[in-house]
Amino acid sequence: SAYTRYFSKRVMEFWIKEYNVDGYRFDLSKGFTQKVTTNAGDWSRYDQSRVDIWADYAAHLTSVDKDVIPILEHLGNDDEEKALSDLGLMLWGKMTDAYNEGTMGYNENGKSNTSRAYHATRGFGQPNLIAYMESHDEDRLMYKNLTFGNVLGSSPIKDRHTALSLMELATAFFIPVPGPKMIWQFGELGFDTSIFACPDGTVPQPYGTDRCKLGNKAPVWNYYQNPNRRRLYDVYRSLIALKVQEPAFENPASFTQDVAGAVKKLQITDPRLNVTIVGNFDVKEATVNPTFQSAGTWYNYLTGEAVTITDPNAALTLAPGQYTIYTSRRIAKPVGTVLSAGRPRETTVLGLTAEPNPAAAVATLRYELPTSGPVSLTVQNVLGATVRTVSVGRHA
C-alpha cells in the first residue's frame, strides 16, 4: 500500500532527524514482500518485488542521512542478499553454529567451517555482511561448551578454563575477518547462562524448551574481576584495536582463509601489513603449514614476541586450542590489558625448578626467595589461561 510505505518512511525519517539515531536493524526483513508463502524454503528464495521494496526504503533513508546504517535480519538466499548489499543495505550473517561446533571441539565434515563470516564467500561485492557468533536468538557459545563440549587434549571442554581458552581461539578467527562484526553483550566475557534458563537458574529439559527463553538474564559485571574472563575481554579489545588502527584489515590487497577443517588459517597480504593467523580447534595436537608471506622477522601480536622465519613453509605444531596471530611488524596492544604473555620471567630470581618437567599429573616445585615474604603461585596453561592460584604463606 502506498499509505503503508509513506507511513513507514515518515517513521524512519522522524527517528533519524529528531533523535539522531544512526540507523535501524529491521527484524524479519523477508516479511517486506507482497508474496504469500507458507513454505520457509520458498520464502527465502530470490524475490525481485521484495528487492524493489527495499530499494525504495534504502533510497529514502540515505536521502535523509547519507551515513545512515540500515541492517536487515534477512537470512535469505545469497543471491537476494547480494542484491540488497549492492544497494548499500547491510545483512545479518549468522555464524553461530560453525563457531560453536569449533569451540565445542567438533570439526568433522566441515561442521566448524567459518568461511561464510567473510562477505565475499557469499558472493557479496561489498563488505556489507555483519557476521556474528552470538545473538539474542541463539544460545550462548560458552553454555554449550560447558554442557556439550568434547575433550580437548587431556582437558574436557566442559572445564571452564578450557572453554574460555576456546572462546579466545574463536575470537582470533572472528574479529580479524574483514568487514563489520556484531558482539552480543557479555560474549566478550564468556557469558555462560543459557538463553533457555529460568529465573531460578534451571534449564528446562529437553534442551531447547523455550518457556523461559525471554526471561531476564542477570548481568555479570563481576566477570570483569575474573582473570580468565578478563583475559578473553582483552583479547577482544586487542583484536578490535588491531583491526581499527590498521587499514589493511578494511581493504586488504588479498584476504585468504583455510577454515574448513579443525586446523584453521587466515591471511591478509597487503603492502601496509601482512598477517598470518593459525589455530587448532582439534582435540589433539596438529600441524599447519603457515605459508608465511615471506621469510624474516614476524611478531606474535598478543605477546610482542619476535620470531625469525627462515622457511615460510616449515610446519608449525599446535597444541589443542593453541593459536597465534603473526604480524609482519610489531604492533603495540592497547594499554592496560591483562594479557600475561610478554611479562618478564622471574624464574631465575626465584631459582625456580619443576620436577618432573614436563609433568603428567603431579610436579614438585622448588624455589628460593632472596628475602622472606608472602608467596602466591599462579599456574597457567599453554594458552595463558589461569588454571589455579594458590597462596602458600610466608617463606624465605
C-alpha positions as CSV (number, residue, x, y, z in Angstrom):
1,S,0.0,0.0,0.0
2,A,1.3,3.5,-0.8
3,Y,-0.1,4.6,2.6
4,T,2.0,1.9,4.4
5,R,5.1,3.0,2.5
6,Y,4.5,6.7,3.2
7,F,3.9,6.0,6.9
8,S,7.0,3.8,7.3
9,K,9.2,6.3,5.6
10,R,7.9,9.1,7.9
11,V,8.6,7.0,11.0
12,M,12.1,6.2,9.8
13,E,12.8,9.8,8.9
14,F,11.4,11.1,12.3
15,W,13.8,9.0,14.4
16,I,16.8,9.9,12.3
17,K,16.1,13.7,12.3
18,E,14.6,14.1,15.8
19,Y,16.5,11.6,17.8
20,N,19.7,11.3,15.7
21,V,19.6,7.5,15.6
22,D,22.5,6.1,13.5
23,G,20.2,3.7,11.7
24,Y,17.9,0.7,12.1
25,R,18.1,-3.0,12.4
26,F,15.0,-4.3,10.7
27,D,13.7,-7.5,12.1
28,L,12.3,-10.2,9.8
29,S,13.1,-8.1,6.7
30,K,12.0,-11.0,4.4
31,G,8.5,-10.1,5.5
32,F,8.6,-6.9,3.4
33,T,7.0,-8.6,0.5
34,Q,3.7,-8.9,-1.3
35,K,4.1,-12.6,-1.9
36,V,2.2,-15.0,0.3
37,T,4.0,-18.3,1.1
38,T,3.7,-21.0,3.7
39,N,7.0,-22.7,3.0
40,A,10.1,-21.4,4.7
41,G,12.3,-22.5,1.9
42,D,10.2,-20.7,-0.7
43,W,10.2,-17.6,1.5
44,S,14.0,-17.4,1.4
45,R,14.3,-17.6,-2.4
46,Y,15.0,-14.6,-4.6
47,D,12.1,-12.2,-4.7
48,Q,12.6,-9.2,-7.0
49,S,9.5,-7.4,-5.7
50,R,11.0,-7.6,-2.2
51,V,14.3,-6.2,-3.5
52,D,12.4,-3.4,-5.2
53,I,10.6,-2.6,-1.9
54,W,13.8,-2.4,0.0
55,A,15.5,-0.3,-2.8
56,D,12.7,2.2,-2.3
57,Y,13.2,2.3,1.5
58,A,17.0,2.4,1.2
59,A,16.9,5.4,-1.2
60,H,14.6,7.3,1.3
61,L,16.9,6.5,4.2
62,T,20.0,7.8,2.5
63,S,18.2,10.9,1.3
64,V,17.5,11.7,5.0
65,D,21.1,10.9,6.1
66,K,23.8,9.7,3.7
67,D,25.6,8.0,6.6
68,V,22.6,6.1,7.9
69,I,23.2,2.4,8.8
70,P,20.4,0.1,7.7
71,I,20.7,-3.5,8.8
72,L,18.4,-6.3,7.6
73,E,17.8,-9.5,9.5
74,H,17.1,-11.2,6.2
75,L,18.7,-14.6,6.5
76,G,17.6,-15.4,2.9
77,N,19.4,-16.8,-0.1
78,D,22.8,-15.4,-1.1
79,D,21.6,-14.1,-4.5
80,E,18.9,-11.8,-2.9
81,E,21.2,-10.8,-0.1
82,K,23.9,-9.8,-2.6
83,A,21.3,-7.6,-4.5
84,L,20.4,-5.9,-1.2
85,S,24.1,-5.5,-0.3
86,D,24.7,-3.8,-3.7
87,L,22.0,-1.3,-2.7
88,G,24.1,-0.4,0.4
89,L,21.9,-2.4,2.9
90,M,23.8,-4.4,5.5
91,L,22.9,-8.0,6.1
92,W,23.0,-10.1,9.3
93,G,25.3,-13.0,8.9
94,K,24.5,-15.8,11.4
95,M,27.7,-17.9,12.1
96,T,26.7,-19.3,15.5
97,D,26.6,-23.0,14.5
98,A,30.0,-23.1,12.8
99,Y,31.9,-21.2,15.5
100,N,30.2,-23.2,18.3
101,E,30.9,-26.5,16.7
102,G,34.6,-25.4,16.8
103,T,34.6,-24.2,20.4
104,M,32.9,-27.5,21.4
105,G,35.6,-29.5,19.7
106,Y,33.5,-30.9,16.8
107,N,35.1,-30.3,13.4
108,E,34.3,-33.4,11.3
109,N,32.7,-33.0,7.9
110,G,33.2,-29.2,7.8
111,K,31.0,-28.6,10.9
112,S,33.2,-25.7,12.0
113,N,33.7,-24.1,8.6
114,T,33.7,-20.4,9.4
115,S,34.4,-19.2,5.8
116,R,30.9,-17.5,5.5
117,A,31.9,-14.9,8.1
118,Y,33.6,-13.2,5.1
119,H,31.3,-11.3,2.7
120,A,33.0,-12.4,-0.5
121,T,32.4,-16.1,0.4
122,R,28.7,-15.3,0.0
123,G,29.2,-13.6,-3.3
124,F,28.9,-10.0,-1.9
125,G,30.9,-7.4,-3.8
126,Q,30.7,-5.0,-0.8
127,P,31.7,-5.7,2.9
128,N,28.1,-5.3,4.0
129,L,27.8,-8.5,5.9
130,I,27.6,-8.2,9.7
131,A,28.7,-11.7,10.9
132,Y,28.1,-12.8,14.5
133,M,28.9,-15.7,16.7
134,E,26.0,-15.0,19.2
135,S,22.7,-13.1,19.1
136,H,19.5,-12.9,21.1
137,D,18.1,-15.7,19.0
138,E,20.7,-18.5,19.9
139,D,22.2,-20.0,23.0
140,R,25.5,-18.8,24.4
141,L,28.6,-20.5,23.0
142,M,30.0,-20.8,26.5
143,Y,26.9,-22.5,27.8
144,K,27.1,-25.1,25.1
145,N,30.9,-25.5,25.5
146,L,30.3,-26.3,29.2
147,T,27.3,-28.5,28.6
148,F,28.1,-30.4,25.4
149,G,31.9,-29.9,24.9
150,N,34.3,-32.6,23.7
151,V,37.6,-33.4,25.4
152,L,40.4,-31.1,24.4
153,G,43.7,-32.9,24.8
154,S,43.7,-34.1,28.4
155,S,41.1,-31.4,29.4
156,P,37.4,-31.6,28.9
157,I,36.0,-28.5,27.1
158,K,33.4,-28.7,29.9
159,D,36.1,-27.3,32.1
160,R,35.6,-23.6,32.4
161,H,39.2,-22.6,31.9
162,T,39.5,-24.7,28.8
163,A,36.2,-23.4,27.4
164,L,37.3,-19.8,27.9
165,S,40.5,-20.6,26.0
166,L,38.5,-21.9,23.1
167,M,36.5,-18.7,23.1
168,E,39.8,-16.8,22.6
169,L,40.6,-19.1,19.7
170,A,37.2,-18.4,18.1
171,T,37.7,-14.7,18.5
172,A,41.0,-14.8,16.8
173,F,39.2,-16.2,13.7
174,F,36.2,-13.8,14.0
175,I,37.3,-10.2,14.7
176,P,40.2,-10.1,12.1
177,V,37.9,-11.2,9.2
178,P,37.4,-8.1,7.1
179,G,34.0,-6.5,7.4
180,P,31.9,-5.4,10.4
181,K,31.1,-7.8,13.2
182,M,28.5,-8.0,15.9
183,I,29.2,-8.9,19.5
184,W,26.3,-10.0,21.8
185,Q,26.5,-8.3,25.2
186,F,28.8,-10.1,27.6
187,G,30.0,-12.5,24.9
188,E,33.4,-10.8,25.3
189,L,33.5,-12.2,28.9
190,G,32.3,-15.7,28.1
191,F,28.7,-15.2,29.3
192,D,27.5,-18.7,30.2
193,T,23.9,-18.5,31.3
194,S,21.7,-20.4,28.8
195,I,19.2,-18.4,26.8
196,F,16.7,-21.0,27.9
197,A,17.5,-20.6,31.6
198,C,14.6,-19.8,34.0
199,P,14.9,-17.2,36.8
200,D,15.8,-19.9,39.3
201,G,18.8,-20.9,37.1
202,T,17.4,-24.2,35.9
203,V,17.4,-25.0,32.2
204,P,14.1,-26.9,31.2
205,Q,14.6,-30.2,29.6
206,P,14.7,-31.5,27.0
207,Y,17.3,-28.9,26.0
208,G,15.7,-26.2,23.7
209,T,12.5,-26.0,25.6
210,D,11.8,-22.2,25.3
211,R,9.3,-21.4,28.0
212,C,12.0,-19.2,29.8
213,K,13.8,-18.0,26.7
214,L,12.5,-14.5,27.1
215,G,13.1,-14.4,30.8
216,N,15.6,-11.9,32.4
217,K,19.2,-13.0,32.4
218,A,21.2,-11.3,35.2
219,P,24.1,-9.1,34.1
220,V,27.6,-10.3,35.1
221,W,29.6,-7.2,35.9
222,N,31.6,-9.3,38.4
223,Y,33.1,-11.2,35.4
224,Y,35.4,-8.3,34.8
225,Q,37.2,-9.3,38.1
226,N,37.8,-12.9,36.9
227,P,41.3,-13.2,35.5
228,N,40.4,-15.7,32.8
229,R,37.3,-13.8,31.7
230,R,39.2,-10.5,31.8
231,R,41.8,-12.1,29.5
232,L,39.2,-13.0,27.0
233,Y,37.9,-9.5,27.2
234,D,41.3,-8.1,26.5
235,V,41.8,-10.5,23.5
236,Y,38.6,-9.0,22.1
237,R,39.9,-5.5,22.9
238,S,43.3,-6.1,21.4
239,L,42.0,-7.6,18.2
240,I,39.4,-4.8,17.7
241,A,42.2,-2.2,18.2
242,L,44.4,-4.0,15.7
243,K,41.6,-4.1,13.1
244,V,40.6,-0.5,13.6
245,Q,44.1,1.0,13.6
246,E,45.5,-1.0,10.6
247,P,43.9,0.0,7.2
248,A,44.9,-3.3,5.7
249,F,42.0,-5.0,7.5
250,E,39.5,-2.7,5.9
251,N,40.5,-3.2,2.3
252,P,43.3,-5.7,2.1
253,A,45.0,-6.4,-1.2
254,S,44.4,-10.0,-0.6
255,F,42.4,-12.0,2.1
256,T,42.6,-15.8,2.1
257,Q,41.2,-18.3,4.5
258,D,41.5,-22.1,5.1
259,V,39.0,-22.8,7.8
260,A,37.0,-25.8,6.6
261,G,38.8,-28.2,9.0
262,A,39.9,-28.3,12.6
263,V,43.2,-26.6,11.8
264,K,42.4,-23.1,10.5
265,K,44.4,-20.3,8.9
266,L,43.6,-16.7,7.9
267,Q,45.9,-14.4,5.9
268,I,45.9,-10.7,5.0
269,T,48.5,-9.8,2.4
270,D,49.0,-6.1,1.8
271,P,51.9,-3.7,1.3
272,R,50.9,-2.0,4.5
273,L,50.8,-5.1,6.7
274,N,50.9,-8.9,6.3
275,V,49.0,-11.0,8.9
276,T,49.0,-14.8,9.3
277,I,46.7,-16.4,11.9
278,V,46.9,-20.1,12.7
279,G,44.8,-22.0,15.2
280,N,44.0,-25.6,16.2
281,F,40.3,-26.3,17.0
282,D,41.1,-30.0,17.2
283,V,41.1,-32.1,20.4
284,K,44.6,-33.3,19.6
285,E,47.9,-31.9,18.6
286,A,48.1,-30.9,14.9
287,T,50.5,-29.3,12.4
288,V,49.8,-26.5,10.0
289,N,51.8,-25.1,7.0
290,P,51.7,-21.4,7.8
291,T,52.8,-20.3,4.3
292,F,54.1,-17.0,5.7
293,Q,54.1,-14.3,3.0
294,S,57.9,-14.0,3.4
295,A,60.9,-15.1,5.4
296,G,62.2,-12.8,8.0
297,T,61.1,-11.4,11.4
298,W,57.5,-11.9,12.4
299,Y,55.8,-10.8,15.6
300,N,53.2,-12.5,17.8
301,Y,50.7,-9.7,18.2
302,L,49.3,-10.7,21.6
303,T,52.7,-11.3,23.2
304,G,55.0,-9.0,21.3
305,E,57.5,-11.8,20.8
306,A,59.7,-11.7,17.7
307,V,60.1,-14.9,15.7
308,T,62.6,-15.4,12.9
309,I,61.2,-17.3,10.0
310,T,63.8,-18.9,7.7
311,D,61.4,-21.3,5.8
312,P,57.9,-19.8,5.3
313,N,56.5,-23.3,4.7
314,A,58.0,-25.0,7.7
315,A,55.3,-26.8,9.6
316,L,54.2,-25.4,12.9
317,T,52.9,-27.8,15.6
318,L,49.9,-26.5,17.6
319,A,48.6,-27.9,20.8
320,P,44.9,-28.4,21.1
321,G,43.3,-24.9,21.3
322,Q,46.5,-23.1,20.5
323,Y,46.5,-20.1,18.2
324,T,48.9,-17.3,17.2
325,I,48.4,-14.0,15.4
326,Y,51.6,-13.2,13.4
327,T,52.1,-9.7,12.0
328,S,54.9,-8.6,9.7
329,R,55.8,-5.6,12.0
330,R,55.5,-5.1,15.7
331,I,52.2,-3.5,16.7
332,A,51.5,-2.4,20.3
333,K,48.5,-3.7,22.1
334,P,46.1,-1.3,23.9
335,V,47.5,-0.1,27.2
336,G,46.2,-1.8,30.4
337,T,45.4,-5.3,29.2
338,V,45.9,-8.3,31.5
339,L,47.3,-10.5,28.7
340,S,50.1,-12.2,30.6
341,A,52.4,-13.0,27.7
342,G,55.4,-10.8,27.4
343,R,55.8,-10.2,31.1
344,P,59.4,-10.7,32.4
345,R,60.1,-14.2,33.7
346,E,61.3,-14.3,37.3
347,T,62.3,-17.9,37.4
348,T,66.0,-17.0,37.6
349,V,65.4,-14.7,40.5
350,L,63.5,-17.3,42.4
351,G,65.8,-20.2,41.4
352,L,62.5,-21.9,40.4
353,T,62.7,-25.6,39.3
354,A,59.9,-28.1,38.5
355,E,60.3,-31.8,38.7
356,P,59.5,-33.8,36.6
357,N,59.2,-31.4,33.6
358,P,57.1,-31.9,31.6
359,A,54.7,-33.4,34.3
360,A,51.7,-35.6,33.6
361,A,49.7,-35.2,36.8
362,V,52.0,-34.1,39.8
363,A,55.0,-31.9,39.9
364,T,57.3,-30.7,42.7
365,L,58.2,-27.0,42.6
366,R,61.2,-25.7,44.4
367,Y,62.2,-22.1,44.8
368,E,64.4,-19.7,46.9
369,L,63.5,-16.2,47.8
370,P,66.2,-13.5,48.3
371,T,64.2,-12.2,51.3
372,S,61.4,-13.5,53.4
373,G,57.9,-12.7,52.1
374,P,54.5,-14.0,51.1
375,V,54.3,-16.4,48.2
376,S,51.5,-16.7,45.7
377,L,51.7,-19.3,42.9
378,T,49.7,-19.0,39.7
379,V,49.6,-21.8,37.2
380,Q,48.7,-21.1,33.6
381,N,48.2,-23.4,30.6
382,V,49.8,-23.0,27.2
383,L,47.1,-20.6,26.1
384,G,47.8,-18.3,29.0
385,A,44.6,-19.0,30.9
386,T,44.9,-19.3,34.7
387,V,44.3,-22.8,35.9
388,R,44.9,-22.2,39.6
389,T,46.2,-19.7,42.0
390,V,47.5,-20.8,45.4
391,S,48.7,-18.8,48.4
392,V,51.4,-20.7,50.3
393,G,52.1,-18.2,53.1
394,R,55.4,-16.6,54.0
395,H,58.7,-18.3,53.0
396,A,62.4,-17.4,52.9
